[in-house]
Amino acid sequence: MFLKTRTSFIVTSLKAFLLAAPLLVACSADSFDFSSLRAYFVFDNSVHQDPTLQSALNPMSAGVFCRIHEGSEGGALFIYFESNQSNKTTKAKENADDLRRTRAIGVYNKTGVIVGYGNLSSPATLYAYDSQCPECYAKTNMVSYKLSINSKGFATCANCKREYDLNNNGICKTGGKKLIKYRATSTGALGVLSINN
């Protein structure tokens, strides 16, 4: 009787393990690389044809990044694109399709997101980061720490002076939190950019 019960227990345990094993393998480290904060942005660059965004969404120009944020002028809403390769900022007036879409362009829809292809992998990886310093945001829970971006592919916080490598998964050069990272896809430089977290 004891042997039969023990054998049944072992068989049941083995079945449970075999059923759970694929689930354990499916939960890769990539699942935990993205932020749990909400972000949602869809932009059709085939309609707007913004050259700054086009450059950042070209995998052949890896290392080019673009900050995207929303603002208004004279009652009209615009999406602004700021390149890390120059001080140039371009803008696209939101059309009816853009206005119908819900937008959460970064933490609390305040400072925007930074998108572009990193230059340290082949094929190049599309990154979408929050434009907020993760260290300062974590300490204060305020969205007042917009990062500056430079042509070397670094984002810098004016408050805490930390530098983040945009080409290398948003790691901090001096240690600390990585940039807040969102899931992003693109259908091409003159296609649709989707950020969805």
MARGU-237434 format. One record per residue: residue in three letters; chain; y, x, z of N, C-alpha, C, O in turn; residue number from 1. Coordinates in steps of 0.1 Angstrom, whole numbers. Each point is the difference from the previous one (the first is absolute). Example, Ala and Ser with C-alpha at 12.3 -4.5 7.8 and 13.67 -1.06 7.14 Angstrom:
2
   r c   nc2   nc1   nc3  cac2  cac1  cac3   cc2   cc1   cc3   oc2   oc1   oc3   k
 ALA A   -57   132    78    12    -9     0    12     9     0     0    10     7   1
 SER A    11   -14   -14    11     9     0    11    -8     8    11     5     1   2
***
This chain:
197
   r c   nc2   nc1   nc3  cac2  cac1  cac3   cc2   cc1   cc3   oc2   oc1   oc3   k
 MET A   -12     8     0    12    -8     0    13     9     0     9    -3    -8   1
 PHE A    -9    13    17    11     9     1     3     7   -14    11     1    -4   2
 LEU A   -22     4    -2     1     7   -13     5    -9   -11     8     4    -8   3
 LYS A   -12   -16     8     4   -10   -10    15    -3     2     7    -1   -10   4
 THR A    -2    -1    22    14    -2     3     9    12    -4    10    -2    -6   5
 ARG A   -15    13     9     7    13    -3     1     2   -15    11     3    -5   6
 THR A   -22    -6    -2     0     2   -15    10   -10    -6     7     3    -9   7
 SER A    -7   -16    14     9   -10    -5    14     4     3     9    -2    -9   8
 PHE A    -6     8    20    14     4     3     4    11    -9    11     0    -5   9
 ILE A   -20    10     2     4    11    -9     2    -5   -14    10     4    -6  10
 VAL A   -18   -13     1     1    -6   -13    13    -7    -1     8     1   -10  11
 THR A    -4    -9    20    12    -8     0    12     9     0    10    -2    -7  12
 SER A   -11    13    16    11    10     0     2     7   -13    11     2    -4  13
 LEU A   -22     2    -2     1     6   -13     6    -9   -11     8     5    -8  14
 LYS A   -12   -17     8     6   -10    -9    15    -1     2     8     0   -10  15
 ALA A    -4    -1    22    15    -1     4     7    12    -5    11    -1    -5  16
 PHE A   -17    13     7     7    12    -4     1     1   -15    11     3    -5  17
 LEU A   -21    -7    -2     0     1   -15    10   -10    -5     6     2   -11  18
 LEU A    -4   -14    17    10    -9    -4    14     5     3     9    -3    -8  19
 ALA A    -7    10    19    13     4     4     4    13    -7    12     3    -1  20
 ALA A   -21     5    -3     3    14    -6    10    -1   -12     9     8    -1  21
 PRO A   -11   -18    -9    10     0   -11    14    -4     5     9     5    -6  22
 LEU A    -8   -13    17    13    -3     5     7    13     6    12     2    -2  23
 LEU A   -20     6     8     6    13     6     4     9   -11    11     6     1  24
 VAL A   -18    -5   -12     4     8   -11    12    -5    -7     8     7    -5  25
 ALA A    -7   -21     4    11    -6    -7    14     2     7    10     0    -7  26
 CYS A   -10     3    20    12     2     7     3    15     0    -2     7     9  27
 SER A     8    -3   -20     4    14    -2    13     4     7     7    -9     5  28
 ALA A    -4    21    -4    13     5     6    12    -6    -8    10    -2     6  29
 ASP A   -12    -1   -19    11    -6    -8     5   -13     6    12    -3    -1  30
 SER A   -21    -5     7     4   -13     6    10     2    11     8    -9     2  31
 PHE A    -8    20     5     9     2    11    12     9    -3     8     3     8  32
 ASP A    -7     0   -21    11     9    -4    13    -9    -3    11     6     0  33
 PHE A   -13   -19    -2    12    -8    -3     5    -7    13    -8    -2     9  34
 SER A    21    -1    -9     6    -7    11    -5   -14     1    -4    -7    -9  35
 SER A     5     2    21    -3   -15     3    13    -8    -2    -1   -12     1  36
 LEU A    12    19    -2    13    -8    -2     0    -7   -14    -6     5    -9  37
 ARG A    12   -16     9     1    -8   -12    10     6   -10    11     3     3  38
 ALA A   -16    -3   -15     9     4   -12    -5    -7   -12   -12    -1    -2  39
 TYR A    21    -5    -5    -3    -7   -13    11     2   -10    11    -4     3  40
 PHE A   -14     9   -14    10     1   -11    -7     1   -13    -9     8    -2  41
 VAL A    14   -16    -7    -5     0   -14    12     1    -9     9    -7     1  42
 PHE A   -10    17   -10    12     2    -9    -6     3   -14    -8    10    -2  43
 ASP A    13   -18    -8    -5     2   -14    10     9    -7    10    -5    -5  44
 ASN A   -13    17     3     9     9    -7    -1    -1   -15     8     6    -7  45
 SER A   -17   -14     2     0    -2   -14    12   -10    -4     4     0   -11  46
 VAL A     0    -7    21    12    -9    -2    13     7     3     9    -1    -8  47
 HIS A    -8     8    19    12     7     4     2    13    -6    12     5    -3  48
 GLN A   -23     3     0     1    13    -6     9     9     7     9     7    -7  49
 ASP A   -10    -6    20     8     9     7    -5    15    -1   -11     3     2  50
 PRO A    20     6    -7    -5    14    -3    -3     8    13    -9     8    -1  51
 THR A    15   -11    12    -3     7    12   -14    -3     5    -8     8     4  52
 LEU A     5   -21    -4   -13    -5     4   -11     5   -10   -11     4     4  53
 GLN A    15    -5   -17    -9     5   -10    -5    14     2   -11     3    -2  54
 SER A    21     6     5    -3    14     3   -10     1    12    -9     8    -1  55
 ALA A    11   -15    11    -8     1    12   -14    -6    -2    -9     5     7  56
 LEU A     8   -14   -16   -13    -6    -2    -8     6   -12   -10    -5    -5  57
 ASN A    14    16     0    -6     8   -10    -9    10     6     5    10     6  58
 PRO A   -19   -11    -6    -8    10     6     1    14    -6    -4    10     6  59
 MET A    10    -9   -18     2    13    -6    12     7     6     2    12    -3  60
 SER A     7   -19    10    11     6     7    -2     0    15     9    -5     7  61
 ALA A   -21     9    -3    -3     0    15    11     9     7     5    10    -5  62
 GLY A    -2   -15    17    10     7     8    14    -7    -1     9     3     8  63
 VAL A    -8   -13   -17    12    -8    -1    -2   -12     8   -10    -8    -1  64
 PHE A    19     5    11     0   -11     8    12    -9    -1    11     5    -4  65
 CYS A   -12   -17     8    11    -9    -1     1    -9    12   -10    -6     4  66
 ARG A    22     5     2     1   -10    11     4   -13    -6     9    -1    -8  67
 ILE A   -15   -10    13     3   -14    -5     5    -8    12    -7     0    10  68
 HIS A    18    -6   -12     5    -9    11     8   -12    -7     4     1   -11  69
 GLU A    -2   -11    19     7   -12    -5    14    -1     6     2     5    11  70
 GLY A     7   -10   -19    14    -2     5     7   -10    -9    -6    -6    -9  71
 SER A    18     3    13     8   -10    -8    14     5    -3     6     8     7  72
 GLU A    -2   -13   -18    14     3    -5     6   -13    -6    -6    -6    -9  73
 GLY A    17     1    14     6   -12    -5    -9   -12     1     1    -9    -9  74
 GLY A    -9     8    18    -9   -11     2   -13     1    -8    -9    -9     1  75
 ALA A     7    19   -10   -12     2    -8    -9    10     7     5    10     6  76
 LEU A   -18   -12    -6    -9     9     6    -5    11   -10    -2    -4   -12  77
 PHE A     1    16    16    -4    11    -8   -11     8     7    -1     0    12  78
 ILE A    -7     6   -20   -10    10     5     6    14    -4     4     2   -12  79
 TYR A    -2     7    21     5    13    -2   -11    11    -1   -10    -1     8  80
 PHE A    12    10   -16   -10    11    -2     7    13     1     9     3    -8  81
 GLU A   -13     5    18     7    13     2   -11    11    -2   -10     1     6  82
 SER A    13     9   -15    -9    10    -4     1    12    10    11     3     5  83
 ASN A   -22     4    -3     0    12     8     4    12    -8     2    11     5  84
 GLN A     0   -13   -18     3    11    -9    15     1    -3     5    10    -5  85
 SER A     2   -20     9    15     1    -2     6   -10    11    -7    -7     7  86
 ASN A    20     7    -7     7    -9     9     3   -13    -8     7    -9     5  87
 LYS A   -14     7   -16     2   -12    -8    -7   -12     6   -12     1     3  88
 THR A    19   -12    -2    -6   -13     4     2   -10   -11    11    -2    -5  89
 THR A   -22    -5     1     1   -10   -10    -3   -13     7    -5    -1    11  90
 LYS A     8   -10   -18    -2   -13     6    -5   -10   -11     4     1   -12  91
 ALA A   -11   -11    16    -5   -11    -8     3   -13     6    -4    -2    12  92
 LYS A    12    -7   -19     3   -13     6   -13    -8     0    -8     0   -10  93
 GLU A     5    -6    21   -12    -8     2     1   -13    -9    10    -7     0  94
 ASN A   -21     5    -8     0   -12    -9    -7   -11     8    -4     1    12  95
 ALA A     2   -12   -19    -6   -12     6   -14     3     6    -4    -5    11  96
 ASP A    -4    13   -19   -14     3     5     1     9    13    -8    -3     9  97
 ASP A    17    12    -9     1     9    12     4    -9    12    -5     2    11  98
 LEU A    14   -11   -13     5    -8    11   -10    -9     6     0    -4    11  99
 ARG A   -10     0   -20   -10    -9     5   -11     7     8    -7    -6     9 100
 ARG A     6    19   -10    -9     8     7     5     3    14    12     3     2 101
 THR A   -21    -3     8     3     4    13     1    15     0    -8     7    -7 102
 ARG A    17    -1    15     1    14     0     1     5    15     7    -6     8 103
 ALA A   -14    16    -6     1     7    13     0    15    -4   -11     6     1 104
 ILE A    22    -1    -4     1    14    -5     2    10    11    11     4     3 105
 GLY A   -22    -2     4     0     9    12     1    -7    13     1   -13     0 106
 VAL A     0    20    11     1    -6    13    12    -9     1    12     4    -3 107
 TYR A   -14   -16     6    10   -11     1     9    -1   -12    11    -5     1 108
 ASN A   -16    10   -12     8    -1   -13    13     7     1    10    -5    -6 109
 LYS A    -9    16    13    13     6     3     3    12    -9     9     0    -9 110
 THR A   -16    11    11     4    13    -7    -8     2   -13     3    10    -7 111
 GLY A   -13   -18     4    -7     1   -12   -13     9     0    -5     3    11 112
 VAL A     0     0   -22   -12     8    -2     2    11    -9    10     0    -8 113
 ILE A   -18    10     9     1    12    -9   -14     0    -8   -10     0     6 114
 VAL A    11     0   -19   -12     0    -8     0    12   -10    11     5    -4 115
 GLY A   -23    -1     0    -1    11   -10   -14     6     1    -8    -2     9 116
 TYR A     5    10   -19   -13     7    -1     2    14     6     9     8    -3 117
 GLY A   -19    -5    12    -1    13     6    -4    10   -10    -7    -3    -9 118
 ASN A    11    16    11    -4    10    -9   -11    10     5    -2    11    -6 119
 LEU A    -5   -15    16   -11     9     6   -14    -4    -4    -9     6     5 120
 SER A     7   -17   -13   -13    -4    -3    -1    -3   -15    10    -2    -7 121
 SER A   -22     3     2    -2    -3   -14   -12   -10    -1   -11     4     3 122
 PRO A    13   -16    -8    12    -6    -4    10    -2    11    -4    -1    12 123
 ALA A    16     0   -16    11    -2    10    -2   -13     8    -4   -10    -6 124
 THR A     8    10    19    -2   -12     8    14    -7     2    10     6     2 125
 LEU A   -10   -19    -4    12    -8     2     2    -3    15    -9    -5     6 126
 TYR A    20     9    -1     3    -3    14    12   -10     1     8    -1    -8 127
 ALA A    -9    -7    19    11    -9     4     2     2    15    -9    -4     8 128
 TYR A    21     9    -4     3     2    14    12    -8     4     8    -4    -9 129
 ASP A    -8     1    22    12    -6     5    11    10     0    -2    12     2 130
 SER A    15   -16    -4    11     9     0     6     2    14    11     5     2 131
 GLN A   -19    -9     8     4     1    14    -7    12     7   -12     2    -3 132
 CYS A    19     6    11    -7    10     8   -10    -6     9     4    -8     9 133
 PRO A   -17    12   -10   -10    -6     9     2     4    14    -3    -8     9 134
 GLU A     7    20    -6     2     5    14    11    -8     7    -1    -5    11 135
 CYS A    13     4   -18    11    -7     6    -2   -15     1     4    -6    10 136
 TYR A   -11     1   -19    -3   -15     0   -10    -2    12     2   -10     7 137
 ALA A   -12    18    -5    -9    -2    10     6     1    14    -3    -7     9 138
 LYS A    13    16    -8     7     2    13    10   -11     4     1    -3    11 139
 THR A     5    -2   -21    11   -10     2    -2   -14    -4     6    -9     4 140
 ASN A   -16     8   -13    -3   -13    -7    12    -6    -7     1   -12    -2 141
 MET A     8    21    -3    11    -4    -7    -1     6   -14    -5    11    -2 142
 VAL A    10   -18    -8    -1     5   -14    14     6    -4     6    -5   -10 143
 SER A    -2    15    17    13     6    -3    -2    15    -4    10     7    -1 144
 TYR A   -22    -3    -3    -2    14    -3    -6     2   -14   -11     3    -2 145
 LYS A    20    -6    -8    -3     1   -14    -2    15    -4     9     8     4 146
 LEU A   -20    -5   -10    -3    14    -5     8     3   -12     2    -8    -9 147
 SER A     3    21     8     5     5   -13   -11     7    -7    -9     5     6 148
 ILE A    10    -6   -20   -11     6    -8     6    11    -9    11    -1    -4 149
 ASN A   -19    12     2     6    11    -8    -9     4   -11   -12    -5    -1 150
 SER A    16    13    -8    -7     3   -13   -12     9     3    -9     1    -9 151
 LYS A     7     4    21   -12     8     3   -11    -9     5   -12     5     2 152
 GLY A    14   -18    -1   -10    -9     4    -1    -2    15   -11    -3     5 153
 PHE A    22     5     2     0    -2    14    10   -11     4    10    -2    -6 154
 ALA A   -14    -6    16     9   -10     6     4     5    14    -9     5     8 155
 THR A    21    -6    -5     6     6    13     7   -11     8     7    -8    -6 156
 CYS A    -9     9    19     7    -9     9    12     7     6    -1    11     5 157
 ALA A    13   -17    -7    12     6     5     1     0    15     7     8     6 158
 ASN A   -15   -18     1     1    -1    14    -9    11     7     5     7     8 159
 CYS A   -18    -7   -11    -9     9     7    -3    13    -8    -6     9     5 160
 LYS A    11    -8   -17    -1    12    -9   -14     3    -5    -2    11    -5 161
 ARG A    -7   -21     6   -14     3    -4     0    -2   -16     8    -7    -6 162
 GLU A   -17    15     0    -2     0   -14   -14    -5    -4    -9     4     7 163
 TYR A     8   -13   -16   -13    -5    -4    -2     3   -15     9    -1    -8 164
 ASP A   -22     5     5    -4     4   -13    -4   -12    -8   -11    -6     2 165
 LEU A    19     2   -12    -3   -12    -8   -12     2    -9    -8    -9    -3 166
 ASN A     5    22    -1   -11     3    -9   -13     2     8   -11     0    -7 167
 ASN A    11     0    20   -12     3     8    -2   -11    10    -1     3    12 168
 ASN A     0   -15   -16    -4   -11     8    10    -3    11    -4    -6    10 169
 GLY A    16    11   -11    10    -3    10    -1     7    13     5    -4    10 170
 ILE A   -11    16   -10    -2     7    13    13     6     4     9     4    -8 171
 CYS A    -7    -2    21    12     6     6    -2    15     0   -11     5     5 172
 LYS A    20     2   -10    -1    15     0    -1     6    14    -7    11     1 173
 THR A    13   -17     9     0     6    13   -10    -7    10     1     2    12 174
 GLY A   -10   -10   -18    -9    -8     9     6   -13     4    12    -1     1 175
 GLY A   -20    -8     2     5   -14     4    -6   -10   -10    -9     2    -7 176
 LYS A    15   -14     8    -5   -11    -8     3     2   -15    10     7    -4 177
 LYS A   -20   -12    -4     2     0   -14     9   -11    -4     3    -9     8 178
 LEU A     3     9   -20     8   -11    -5    -8   -13     0   -13     0    -1 179
 ILE A    20   -11     3    -7   -13    -1    -3    -2   -14     8     0    -9 180
 LYS A   -21    -3     6    -5     0   -14    -5   -14    -3    -7    -7     8 181
 TYR A    10     2   -20    -4   -13    -5   -10     2   -12     1    10    -7 182
 ARG A    -9   -21     4    -8     0   -12     9    -3   -12     9    -9     1 183
 ALA A   -11    16   -12     8    -2   -12    -9     2   -12    -9     8    -1 184
 THR A    13   -16    -9    -7     2   -13    11    -2   -11    11    -6     2 185
 SER A   -13    12   -13     9    -1   -12    -8    -1   -13   -10     7    -1 186
 THR A    15   -15    -8    -6    -1   -13     6    10   -10    -3    -1   -12 187
 GLY A    12     9    17     7    10    -9    14     1     3     6    -8     7 188
 ALA A     1    18   -13    14     2     2     8   -12    -4    10    -3     7 189
 LEU A   -13    -3   -18     7   -12    -4   -10   -13     2    -1    -8    -8 190
 GLY A    -5     8    20    -9   -11     3     4    -6    13    12     0     4 191
 VAL A   -22    -5     4     3    -7    12    -4     9    12   -11     5     1 192
 LEU A    20    -4     8    -2     7    13    -3   -10    10     8   -10     2 193
 SER A   -19    11     5    -4    -9    11    -2     8    13    -8     9     0 194
 ILE A    15   -13    10    -2     5    14    -4   -11     8     7   -10     1 195
 ASN A   -19    11     6    -6   -11     7    -7     5    12   -10     7    -1 196
 ASN A    15   -10    12    -7     3    13    -2   -12     8    -5     1    11 197
***
